Amino acid sequence: MDVVEAEILFRPMKRIALPNGDVLRAIKATDTGFAGFGETYFSYIHYQTIKAWKLHKRHTANFICPMGKVKLVIYKEHSRGNPVKGYPKEIILSDDPEQYHCVTIPPGIWYGFAGLGKPTNLIFSLLNGEHSLDEQLSADVDTFPYTWNVNHD
Amino acid sequence: MDVVEAEILFRPMKRIALPNGDVLRAIKATDTGFAGFGETYFSYIHYQTIKAWKLHKRHTANFICPMGKVKLVIYKEHSRGNPVKGYPKEIILSDDPEQYHCVTIPPGIWYGFAGLGKPTNLIFSLLNGEHSLDEQLSADVDTFPYTWNVNHD
């Protein structure tokens, strides 16, 4: 068990209403907790589908949902398969101005996404290092005792 | 007139097909021509609408379209309102795997977007410096002699 738990950050971002299409602010180099720039990518999560589980050994990951709505589930292991107290954590990420946030996840924590919006949803990821297979772990969706409940919103 | 013209880069990006939602690779720190990380934001461009014109005095801008299809128009001035030879340039950015690209625009060049996809389109921007009003110029859509033709695709 960790003595010092690295912080999960969850902060609101600005969505600016404009007649020809809104502007949604995203990550800046001067943001509190910004851990550096390595790589960005997008991931679609279709409605009622799940992408889980993944863990970065060394990288800090930032996630934003600029289109749609997803449930992000964060799972920290105490011992094999058993969660640390307070986990799993569920976080809603959405393009709704009231729910438009950025979440930052330190290394060593499992995470997964479920798509809540129809017909699909988009996640933007910014990592402080470059993608490599030896840096990340994957586990089947049924590895941890978590019920996703994607059949109702 | 510039003696050495800063380069506009246009390079294909990978879109990886996955059953629960595709992954679209975006900008990496090790990309050729990567000019540094300052700020990111998203901008929706609704169908048949225009967002133009804008110019960054000091910043290099990178644009990707992870959802929909837009026309990016790049306008370089020779003298007030008169384009440098070869301008305006028109570039299509789209989430279509065949058209999924990143474009990099150096400072000192005007640009604008038109939304081609229904009902809306999303642009991801990554700049190598932080947004400030003294760093960017704006001009009305009719400032330059360019016909946008947004009424037919």
Interface residues (C-beta under 8 A of the other chain):
Chain A: P19 N20 G21 D22 V23 L24 R25 A26 I27 K28 A29 T30 F37 G38 E39 T40 Y41 F42 S43 Y44 I45 H46 T49 I50 K51 P66 M67 G115 T120 N121 L122 F124 L126 E130
Chain B: P19 N20 G21 D22 V23 L24 R25 A26 I27 K28 A29 T30 F37 G38 E39 T40 Y41 F42 S43 Y44 I45 H46 T49 I50 K51 P66 M67 G115 T120 N121 L122 F124 L126 E130
